[in-house]
Amino acid sequence: MTKLLIVVDDERAILKLLKWRLEMAGYQLDNALSANKALEKIQTGIFDLVLTDIRMPTIDGLNLIETIKQHKAIYLV
């Protein structure tokens, strides 16, 4: 079964690199250039893993994870 990941980073080059590498490893991938965009996608989809940058404008990665935890039943690994 293919796992669905969302990668969140404000740098487009990082997203492209991670997309290429993770898809080669067999993962299905979505991405977001901001925490706000990631939250929109997470509200409408089910992801097995959120991989996020820590330092981002507006909402950082730690606050993104806390917001997701408040709205979804997730486990942090």
Secondary structure, DSSP 8 states (H G I E B T S, - for coil): ---EEEEE-S-HHHHHHHHHHHHHTT-EEEEESSHHHHHHHHHHS--SEEEE-S--SSS-HHHHHHHHHHHS-----
